[in-house]
Amino acid sequence: MTAQTWPYLFLEIALLAWGLWLAMRRILDVTGGQVVAITGWTGEDFGEQYGPQPECGKQMVHSQGAVRACRVRIGDRQFDVDKAMYDRTPANCTNTAFLTPRTKRILNIARTPS
């Protein structure tokens, strides 16, 4: 190998290590313990919000005409979720959020039978 190929080899090794770290982090997060379940009341669906934000329920926050965030409050915890999970979350009932053990990322939201 010449001295000119070492920078490219170092870059490839660094990218490979970074990719493996990202992949293993996700796998270890899911397999590293039990999924955490949080149960609580989800208030009414406030829909699209342009002004002051309510403290409960479901809401879509707009900024400059586009949806900036979708939020769901379950019990006393508020979660930022994607649009698909926002649409699947029923309002005005008791829901359970399932979170990953280490990073507390939301996996699913399910309606809890009464």
KOLFINU-287713 format. One line per 8 residues: number of its first residue (from 1); their letters; for each residue x, y, z of N, C-alpha, C, O, CB. Coordinates in steps of 0.2 Angstrom, whole numbers, plus 5000, padded with zeros to 4 digits. Glycine has a CB too. Example, Ala and Ser with C-alpha at 12.3 -4.5 7.8 and 13.67 -1.06 7.14 Angstrom:
// residues 2
1) as) 5066:4972:5039:5062:4978:5039:5066:4984:5039:5071:4983:5042:5057:4978:5045 ~ 5064:4989:5035:5068:4995:5036:5064:5000:5039:5067:5006:5040:5070:4997:5029
END
This chain:
// residues 114
1) mtaqtwpy) 5004:4994:5000:5000:5000:5000:5004:5006:5000:5010:5007:5003:4995:5000:5006 ~ 5002:5011:4996:5006:5017:4996:5003:5022:5001:4998:5021:5005:5005:5020:4989 ~ 5007:5027:5002:5005:5032:5007:4998:5036:5005:4995:5039:5010:5010:5037:5009 ~ 4997:5036:4999:4991:5039:4997:4984:5035:4998:4979:5038:4998:4991:5041:4989 ~ 4985:5029:4999:4978:5025:5000:4976:5025:5008:4971:5023:5009:4979:5018:4998 ~ 4981:5026:5012:4979:5026:5020:4974:5031:5022:4969:5028:5026:4985:5028:5024 ~ 4973:5037:5019:4967:5041:5021:4961:5038:5019:4956:5038:5023:4968:5048:5018 ~ 4960:5035:5013:4954:5032:5011:4953:5025:5015:4947:5024:5017:4955:5030:5003
9) lfleiall) 4958:5021:5017:4956:5016:5021:4954:5017:5028:4949:5014:5030:4963:5011:5021 ~ 4957:5023:5031:4955:5025:5037:4947:5027:5037:4944:5026:5042:4959:5031:5040 ~ 4946:5031:5032:4939:5033:5031:4934:5027:5030:4928:5028:5033:4938:5038:5025 ~ 4936:5022:5027:4931:5016:5026:4930:5013:5033:4925:5011:5034:4934:5012:5021 ~ 4936:5012:5036:4936:5009:5043:4931:5013:5048:4927:5010:5051:4943:5007:5046 ~ 4932:5019:5048:4928:5023:5052:4921:5023:5050:4917:5023:5055:4931:5031:5052 ~ 4919:5023:5044:4912:5022:5042:4909:5016:5044:4903:5015:5046:4911:5024:5034 ~ 4913:5010:5043:4911:5004:5045:4910:5003:5052:4905:5000:5054:4916:4998:5043
17) awglwlam) 4914:5006:5056:4913:5006:5064:4907:5010:5066:4903:5008:5070:4919:5009:5067 ~ 4906:5015:5063:4900:5020:5064:4894:5016:5062:4889:5016:5066:4900:5026:5060 ~ 4893:5013:5057:4887:5009:5054:4886:5003:5059:4880:5002:5061:4888:5006:5047 ~ 4891:4999:5061:4890:4994:5066:4888:4996:5072:4884:4993:5076:4897:4990:5066 ~ 4890:5002:5075:4888:5005:5081:4881:5007:5081:4877:5005:5086:4892:5011:5083 ~ 4879:5010:5075:4871:5011:5075:4867:5005:5075:4862:5005:5078:4870:5015:5068 ~ 4869:5000:5071:4865:4994:5070:4865:4990:5077:4860:4988:5079:4868:4989:5065 ~ 4871:4990:5080:4871:4986:5087:4867:4990:5092:4864:4987:5097:4878:4985:5089
25) rrildvtg) 4867:4996:5092:4864:5000:5097:4856:4999:5097:4853:4998:5102:4865:5008:5096 ~ 4853:4999:5091:4846:4997:5090:4845:4990:5093:4840:4989:5096:4844:4998:5083 ~ 4849:4985:5091:4848:4978:5093:4848:4978:5100:4844:4974:5103:4853:4974:5089 ~ 4853:4981:5103:4854:4980:5110:4849:4984:5114:4847:4982:5120:4861:4983:5112 ~ 4846:4989:5111:4841:4993:5114:4834:4989:5115:4831:4989:5120:4839:4999:5111 ~ 4833:4985:5110:4827:4981:5110:4828:4974:5114:4823:4972:5118:4825:4979:5103 ~ 4834:4971:5114:4835:4965:5117:4838:4966:5124:4839:4961:5128:4840:4961:5113 ~ 4840:4972:5126:4843:4973:5132:4839:4973:5139:4841:4976:5144:4847:4979:5132
33) gqvvaitg) 4833:4971:5138:4829:4971:5144:4821:4970:5143:4820:4969:5137:4830:4977:5148 ~ 4817:4971:5147:4810:4971:5146:4807:4978:5143:4810:4983:5145:4806:4969:5152 ~ 4802:4977:5139:4799:4983:5137:4795:4986:5142:4792:4983:5146:4794:4981:5131 ~ 4795:4993:5143:4792:4996:5148:4785:4998:5146:4784:5001:5140:4796:5003:5150 ~ 4780:4997:5150:4773:4999:5148:4771:5005:5153:4772:5004:5159:4769:4993:5149 ~ 4768:5010:5150:4765:5015:5153:4758:5016:5152:4756:5017:5146:4769:5022:5152 ~ 4754:5016:5157:4747:5016:5155:4744:5022:5158:4746:5024:5164:4743:5010:5159 ~ 4739:5026:5155:4736:5032:5157:4731:5034:5152:4730:5032:5147:4742:5037:5158
41) wtgedfge) 4728:5039:5154:4722:5042:5151:4725:5047:5145:4730:5051:5146:4718:5046:5155 ~ 4722:5046:5139:4724:5051:5134:4718:5055:5133:4712:5053:5131:4726:5047:5127 ~ 4718:5062:5133:4713:5066:5133:4710:5067:5126:4712:5063:5121:4715:5073:5135 ~ 4706:5072:5125:4703:5073:5118:4709:5075:5113:4714:5077:5114:4698:5078:5118 ~ 4707:5074:5106:4711:5076:5101:4710:5083:5099:4705:5085:5097:4709:5071:5095 ~ 4715:5087:5100:4715:5094:5099:4716:5096:5092:4715:5101:5090:4720:5098:5103 ~ 4719:5091:5088:4720:5092:5081:4726:5096:5079:4731:5096:5083:4714:5094:5077 ~ 4725:5101:5074:4730:5105:5072:4730:5111:5077:4725:5114:5078:4729:5107:5065
49) qygpqpec) 4736:5113:5080:4737:5118:5084:4741:5123:5081:4747:5122:5079:4740:5116:5091 ~ 4739:5130:5081:4743:5135:5079:4745:5140:5084:4750:5144:5084:4740:5139:5073 ~ 4741:5140:5090:4743:5145:5095:4745:5141:5101:4749:5137:5101:4736:5148:5097 ~ 4743:5143:5107:4745:5140:5113:4744:5132:5113:4738:5130:5111:4742:5143:5119 ~ 4748:5129:5116:4748:5121:5116:4744:5119:5122:4746:5121:5128:4755:5118:5116 ~ 4739:5115:5122:4736:5112:5127:4740:5107:5131:4745:5105:5128:4729:5108:5125 ~ 4739:5105:5137:4743:5101:5141:4741:5094:5141:4744:5090:5145:4743:5104:5148 ~ 4736:5092:5138:4734:5085:5138:4731:5083:5131:4731:5087:5126:4728:5084:5143
57) gkqmvhsq) 4730:5076:5130:4727:5074:5124:4732:5073:5118:4738:5073:5119:4722:5078:5122 ~ 4729:5073:5112:4733:5073:5106:4734:5080:5102:4729:5083:5103:4730:5067:5101 ~ 4739:5081:5099:4740:5087:5096:4745:5087:5090:4750:5083:5090:4741:5093:5100 ~ 4743:5091:5085:4748:5091:5079:4750:5099:5079:4746:5103:5079:4745:5089:5072 ~ 4757:5100:5080:4759:5106:5080:4762:5109:5073:4766:5105:5070:4765:5107:5085 ~ 4759:5115:5071:4761:5117:5065:4766:5123:5065:4766:5127:5070:4755:5120:5061 ~ 4770:5123:5060:4775:5129:5060:4776:5131:5053:4778:5126:5049:4782:5127:5063 ~ 4774:5137:5051:4775:5139:5044:4771:5135:5039:4774:5133:5034:4783:5139:5042
65) gavracrv) 4765:5133:5041:4761:5129:5036:4762:5122:5036:4758:5118:5032:4761:5132:5030 ~ 4767:5119:5039:4768:5112:5039:4768:5109:5046:4769:5112:5051:4775:5110:5036 ~ 4766:5102:5046:4766:5099:5053:4773:5098:5055:4777:5095:5052:4762:5092:5052 ~ 4774:5101:5061:4781:5101:5064:4782:5095:5069:4787:5092:5069:4782:5107:5068 ~ 4777:5093:5072:4777:5087:5077:4770:5085:5079:4765:5089:5078:4781:5090:5084 ~ 4769:5079:5080:4763:5076:5083:4765:5073:5090:4770:5070:5091:4761:5070:5078 ~ 4761:5075:5094:4762:5073:5101:4756:5070:5104:4750:5071:5103:4763:5080:5106 ~ 4757:5065:5109:4752:5061:5112:4754:5061:5119:4760:5060:5121:4751:5054:5109
73) rigdrqfd) 4749:5063:5124:4750:5063:5131:4746:5057:5134:4740:5056:5133:4748:5069:5134 ~ 4750:5052:5137:4747:5046:5140:4749:5047:5148:4755:5047:5150:4750:5040:5137 ~ 4744:5048:5152:4745:5049:5159:4748:5056:5160:4746:5061:5157:4749:5043:5162 ~ 4754:5056:5163:4758:5062:5164:4764:5063:5160:4768:5067:5161:4760:5062:5172 ~ 4765:5058:5155:4770:5058:5150:4768:5060:5143:4763:5058:5141:4774:5052:5150 ~ 4772:5065:5140:4771:5067:5133:4776:5064:5129:4782:5064:5130:4770:5074:5133 ~ 4774:5061:5123:4778:5058:5118:4777:5061:5111:4772:5063:5109:4776:5051:5117 ~ 4783:5062:5108:4783:5064:5101:4783:5058:5097:4787:5054:5097:4789:5069:5099
81) vdkamydr) 4777:5058:5092:4777:5052:5088:4776:5054:5081:4775:5060:5079:4770:5048:5091 ~ 4777:5049:5077:4776:5050:5069:4768:5050:5068:4764:5049:5072:4779:5045:5065 ~ 4767:5053:5062:4760:5054:5060:4756:5047:5060:4750:5047:5062:4759:5057:5053 ~ 4759:5042:5058:4755:5035:5058:4753:5033:5065:4747:5031:5066:4759:5030:5054 ~ 4758:5034:5070:4756:5032:5076:4751:5037:5079:4747:5035:5084:4762:5031:5081 ~ 4751:5043:5078:4747:5048:5080:4740:5046:5078:4735:5047:5082:4748:5055:5077 ~ 4739:5044:5071:4732:5042:5069:4730:5036:5072:4724:5035:5073:4733:5041:5061 ~ 4734:5031:5074:4732:5025:5077:4730:5026:5084:4727:5021:5087:4737:5020:5076
89) tpanctnt) 4732:5031:5088:4731:5032:5095:4724:5035:5096:4722:5040:5094:4736:5037:5098 ~ 4719:5031:5099:4713:5033:5101:4713:5039:5106:4717:5038:5111:4708:5027:5103 ~ 4708:5043:5105:4708:5049:5110:4702:5047:5115:4698:5043:5114:4706:5056:5107 ~ 4702:5051:5121:4697:5050:5126:4696:5043:5129:4691:5041:5130:4690:5052:5124 ~ 4702:5040:5130:4702:5033:5133:4708:5031:5136:4713:5035:5136:4700:5027:5128 ~ 4709:5026:5140:4715:5024:5143:4719:5020:5138:4717:5015:5135:4714:5019:5149 ~ 4725:5022:5137:4730:5019:5132:4736:5017:5136:4738:5019:5141:4732:5024:5127 ~ 4740:5012:5133:4746:5010:5135:4752:5011:5130:4751:5009:5124:4746:5002:5137
97) afltprtk) 4757:5014:5132:4763:5015:5128:4768:5010:5129:4770:5009:5135:4765:5023:5128 ~ 4771:5007:5124:4776:5003:5125:4783:5006:5123:4784:5008:5118:4775:4996:5122 ~ 4788:5006:5128:4794:5009:5127:4800:5005:5127:4800:4999:5130:4795:5015:5132 ~ 4805:5006:5123:4811:5002:5124:4815:5003:5130:4814:5008:5133:4816:5004:5118 ~ 4818:4998:5133:4821:4998:5140:4826:5004:5141:4826:5007:5146:4824:4992:5141 ~ 4831:5005:5137:4836:5009:5138:4835:5017:5136:4835:5021:5140:4842:5007:5135 ~ 4833:5017:5129:4832:5024:5127:4825:5027:5127:4824:5033:5126:4834:5024:5120 ~ 4820:5023:5130:4813:5025:5131:4810:5028:5124:4806:5032:5124:4813:5030:5136
105) rilniart) 4812:5025:5119:4809:5026:5112:4802:5022:5112:4802:5017:5114:4813:5024:5106 ~ 4797:5026:5109:4790:5023:5109:4790:5017:5103:4792:5019:5098:4785:5028:5108 ~ 4788:5011:5105:4787:5006:5100:4780:5006:5098:4779:5005:5092:4789:4999:5103 ~ 4775:5006:5102:4768:5005:5100:4764:5009:5105:4766:5010:5111:4766:4998:5099 ~ 4758:5010:5103:4752:5013:5108:4746:5009:5107:4744:5008:5101:4751:5021:5107 ~ 4744:5006:5112:4738:5002:5111:4732:5004:5116:4734:5006:5122:4740:4994:5113 ~ 4726:5003:5114:4720:5005:5119:4720:4999:5124:4720:4993:5122:4714:5005:5115 ~ 4719:5002:5130:4718:4997:5136:4711:4995:5137:4707:5000:5137:4722:5000:5142
113) ps) 4709:4989:5137:4702:4987:5138:4700:4990:5145:4703:4989:5150:4701:4980:5137 ~ 4693:4992:5145:4691:4995:5151:4688:4989:5155:4685:4991:5161:4685:5000:5150
END
